[in-house]
Amino acid sequence: MGTKTSISGMNQTALLLAAVTAAAGAALIWLSGSNPSPLYLWGGVALLILAALIPGALRMADQWERAIILRLGKLHAVRGPGLFLIVPFVDNISSWIDQRIQTTMFNAEQALSKDTVPVNIDAVIFWQIHDPQRAALEITDYRQAVERVAQTSLREMVGSSALSAILSDRKQGDEVLREEIGRKTSEWGVSVISVEIRDISVPPALQDAMSRQAQAERERQARVLLGQAEQEVAAKFVEAAEIYATNPAAMQLRAMNIIYETTKERGATILIPTSMVDAMNPGSLLGMVSAAEAADKG
């Protein structure tokens, strides 16, 4: 819990006011030596006493701070930010509460997942005090308590989840931790803003096994895709064969195109039998087309 020393708890304004008051008291005491009136002496003594009390009575809290004031051991008030007064020797500032957003690192320390896999998780929690009075009075050390609760909640989450779920859905894990930790710390006046899992580590042997499993799964998917592609290609070949069987001219044109593409890309010389050249003759092709049409009509 935040506390200030007697020097840091004093502010420059209080010290300056105390110095001015002490100087005025000293001046009155000095004047009492030449003036028989006792008012100067007693006035100077009163100012010196007041100067000694000012640093202990006038305090200042920064914008993000709240001071918990106990009067004779009982809660008197929560002061801040800015200047405020306390009664010396009667009031006591038991603690200074910092209301800025705080961060705490924690980890699971080799917790076992639901499928009995050792997992080490590092996480960070962002939290803030929304009720300074409860944070000061309900718990001894809220910083240590937040860390312990966060660590316990993380271990509980790991123990109730499978490793695959922890690795695949970190956002869901963050939200579960935020709700669980926030539910426990709200009684102390502490609000949990967010929880972020930074790193998840598993033993090297398990990492190797997971890598081999992932590689085997990718190979299986590749083989399935290759088989599907072969089926599609075979279906297209069957469809093309049916077209060529009913249309010989298309078959001849396809053969001529293949020969042309081969010579064009590779620049090679191809020897073609005379019978094949005659078959590719346009006149012969027209005759074959006419014969095919006559066969269809018959």
C-alpha positions in Angstrom: 0.0 0.0 0.0 1.4 3.4 -0.9 2.8 5.4 2.0 4.7 8.7 2.2 7.5 9.6 4.5 7.2 12.7 6.7 9.3 14.7 4.3 7.7 13.7 1.1 4.2 14.0 2.7 4.9 17.7 3.4 4.6 20.0 0.5 6.6 23.1 -0.4 3.6 25.4 0.4 3.5 24.1 4.0 7.2 24.5 4.5 7.2 28.0 3.1 4.2 29.0 5.3 5.9 27.5 8.3 9.1 29.4 7.5 7.3 32.7 7.1 5.4 32.1 10.4 8.6 31.2 12.2 10.2 34.3 10.9 7.3 36.4 12.1 7.4 34.9 15.5 11.2 35.4 15.8 10.7 39.0 14.8 8.0 39.5 17.5 10.3 38.0 20.2 13.1 40.3 19.0 10.8 43.3 19.3 9.8 42.3 22.8 13.3 43.1 24.0 12.8 46.8 23.2 9.0 46.9 24.1 7.9 46.0 27.6 4.5 44.8 26.4 4.1 41.0 26.9 2.0 40.7 23.8 5.1 40.7 21.6 6.7 37.9 23.5 3.6 35.7 23.8 2.6 36.5 20.2 6.1 35.4 19.0 6.0 32.2 21.0 2.5 31.4 19.6 3.7 31.9 16.1 6.7 29.7 16.6 4.5 26.9 18.0 2.1 27.4 15.0 5.1 27.2 12.6 6.1 23.9 14.1 2.6 22.5 13.7 2.0 23.7 10.1 4.1 21.0 8.4 2.2 18.3 10.3 -1.2 19.8 9.7 -1.1 20.9 6.1 -0.8 18.1 3.6 -1.1 17.8 -0.2 -2.3 14.9 -2.3 -1.4 14.7 -6.0 -4.2 14.4 -8.6 -4.1 10.6 -8.6 -3.7 10.2 -4.8 -6.2 9.8 -2.0 -5.2 10.0 1.7 -6.9 7.7 4.2 -7.2 9.7 7.5 -7.8 8.0 10.8 -8.8 10.0 13.9 -7.9 8.3 17.1 -7.8 5.0 15.3 -11.1 5.3 13.5 -11.8 6.3 9.9 -12.3 10.0 9.7 -12.2 10.9 6.0 -10.7 10.3 2.6 -8.9 13.5 1.3 -7.4 14.5 -2.0 -6.4 15.7 -4.5 -5.0 19.0 -3.4 -4.3 20.6 0.0 -6.0 19.5 3.1 -5.7 19.9 6.9 -5.3 17.3 9.6 -5.2 17.7 13.4 -1.6 17.0 14.6 -1.3 14.2 17.2 -5.0 13.3 16.7 -5.3 12.5 13.0 -3.1 10.0 11.3 -2.8 9.3 7.5 -2.7 5.5 7.5 -2.1 5.2 3.7 -1.9 6.9 0.4 -3.9 5.3 -2.3 -2.7 5.5 -5.9 -5.7 5.5 -8.3 -3.8 5.3 -11.5 -4.0 2.2 -13.7 -1.6 -0.4 -12.4 0.0 -3.4 -14.1 1.0 -6.7 -12.5 2.8 -9.6 -14.1 2.0 -13.2 -13.2 2.3 -16.7 -14.5 0.9 -20.2 -14.0 4.2 -21.9 -13.0 3.9 -25.2 -14.8 0.2 -25.8 -14.3 -1.4 -29.0 -15.8 -4.1 -28.5 -18.4 -7.3 -30.6 -18.6 -5.6 -33.1 -20.8 -2.6 -33.4 -18.3 -0.2 -31.4 -20.3 2.3 -29.1 -18.4 1.8 -25.5 -19.5 3.6 -22.4 -18.4 1.7 -19.2 -19.2 2.8 -15.6 -18.6 0.2 -12.9 -18.4 -0.3 -9.3 -17.4 -3.3 -7.7 -15.6 -4.3 -4.1 -15.8 -6.2 -2.9 -12.7 -7.3 0.3 -10.9 -8.6 1.2 -7.5 -12.1 2.6 -7.7 -12.9 2.7 -3.9 -9.8 3.9 -1.9 -11.6 3.4 1.4 -12.2 -0.3 0.9 -8.8 -0.8 -0.6 -7.2 0.7 2.6 -9.5 -0.9 5.2 -10.6 -4.3 3.8 -7.2 -5.8 3.0 -3.7 -5.5 4.2 -1.8 -5.4 0.9 -4.0 -5.1 -2.1 -1.1 -5.3 -4.6 0.1 -8.6 -3.3 -3.6 -9.8 -3.1 -4.2 -8.9 -6.8 -1.1 -10.9 -7.8 -2.1 -13.9 -5.8 -5.7 -13.9 -7.0 -4.6 -13.5 -10.6 -2.1 -16.4 -10.4 -4.7 -18.7 -8.7 -7.4 -17.8 -11.4 -4.9 -18.5 -14.1 -4.1 -21.9 -12.7 -7.8 -22.7 -12.4 -8.4 -21.8 -16.0 -5.5 -23.9 -17.3 -6.7 -26.9 -15.2 -10.2 -26.7 -16.7 -9.2 -26.2 -20.3 -7.6 -28.4 -22.9 -4.3 -27.4 -24.4 -5.8 -27.0 -27.8 -8.4 -24.6 -26.5 -5.8 -22.5 -24.6 -3.6 -22.2 -27.7 -6.4 -21.5 -30.2 -8.5 -19.0 -28.3 -6.5 -16.6 -26.3 -9.1 -13.8 -26.4 -11.6 -16.1 -24.7 -9.1 -16.9 -22.1 -8.4 -13.2 -21.5 -12.0 -12.5 -21.0 -12.5 -15.5 -18.6 -9.6 -14.3 -16.5 -10.8 -10.7 -16.4 -14.3 -11.7 -15.2 -13.0 -14.2 -12.6 -10.3 -11.9 -11.2 -12.6 -8.9 -11.2 -15.3 -10.8 -9.3 -12.8 -11.6 -6.5 -11.1 -8.2 -6.3 -14.2 -6.0 -6.5 -14.8 -6.6 -2.7 -11.5 -4.8 -2.1 -12.4 -1.7 -4.2 -10.2 -2.9 -7.1 -11.5 -3.0 -10.7 -9.9 -5.2 -13.3 -9.6 -3.4 -16.6 -8.1 -6.2 -18.8 -6.0 -9.3 -18.7 -3.7 -10.3 -21.5 -1.9 -13.6 -22.0 1.6 -12.8 -23.2 3.1 -16.2 -23.8 2.2 -19.9 -23.7 5.0 -22.4 -23.5 4.9 -26.2 -23.5 7.8 -28.7 -23.0 10.2 -29.1 -26.0 9.3 -32.8 -26.5 5.6 -31.9 -26.8 6.3 -29.1 -29.2 8.1 -31.6 -31.4 5.2 -34.0 -31.3 2.7 -31.2 -32.1 4.9 -30.1 -35.0 4.9 -33.7 -36.4 1.2 -33.9 -35.9 0.6 -30.7 -37.8 2.9 -31.8 -40.6 1.1 -35.1 -40.9 -2.2 -33.3 -41.1 -1.0 -30.9 -43.8 0.3 -34.0 -45.8 -3.1 -35.7 -45.4 -4.9 -32.6 -46.7 -2.5 -32.3 -49.6 -3.1 -35.9 -50.6 -6.9 -35.4 -50.4 -6.7 -32.3 -52.6 -4.5 -34.2 -55.1 -7.0 -37.0 -55.2 -9.9 -34.6 -55.8 -7.9 -32.9 -58.6 -7.2 -36.3 -60.2 -10.9 -37.0 -60.2 -11.8 -33.7 -61.8 -9.1 -34.2 -64.4 -10.3 -37.7 -65.2 -13.9 -36.5 -65.5 -12.8 -33.8 -68.0 -10.8 -36.4 -70.0 -13.9 -38.6 -70.2 -16.0 -35.6 -71.3 -13.4 -34.7 -74.0 -13.2 -38.3 -75.2 -17.0 -38.4 -75.7 -16.8 -35.2 -77.7 -14.0 -36.4 -79.9 -15.8 -39.8 -80.5 -18.9 -38.1 -81.9 -16.9 -35.4 -83.8 -13.8 -36.7 -85.7 -13.1 -33.2 -87.1 -12.6 -31.9 -83.6 -10.1 -34.7 -82.9 -8.2 -33.8 -86.1 -8.1 -30.1 -85.2 -6.9 -30.9 -81.7 -4.1 -33.1 -83.1 -3.0 -30.3 -85.5 -3.1 -27.8 -82.6 -0.9 -30.0 -80.4 1.7 -30.3 -83.2 1.7 -26.6 -83.8 2.1 -25.8 -80.1 5.0 -28.3 -79.8 6.9 -26.8 -82.7 6.2 -23.3 -81.5 7.4 -23.7 -78.0 10.3 -26.1 -78.4 11.4 -25.2 -81.9 11.8 -28.9 -82.8 11.3 -30.7 -86.2 8.6 -33.3 -86.1 8.4 -36.1 -88.7 4.8 -36.9 -89.5 3.7 -40.0 -91.5 2.2 -39.5 -94.9 -1.0 -41.2 -93.9 -1.4 -38.8 -91.0 -0.8 -35.8 -93.3 -3.5 -37.0 -95.6 -5.8 -37.4 -92.7 -5.2 -33.8 -91.8 -5.9 -32.6 -95.3 -8.8 -30.1 -95.3 -10.5 -31.9 -98.0 -10.4 -35.1 -96.1 -11.7 -33.4 -93.0 -14.6 -32.0 -94.9 -15.4 -35.4 -96.3 -15.2 -36.9 -92.8 -17.5 -34.2 -91.5 -20.0 -34.9 -94.3 -19.9 -38.6 -93.7 -20.5 -38.1 -90.0 -23.5 -35.8 -90.7 -24.9 -38.4 -93.2 -24.5 -41.1 -90.6 -26.4 -39.0 -88.1 -29.3 -38.4 -90.5 -29.5 -42.1 -91.4 
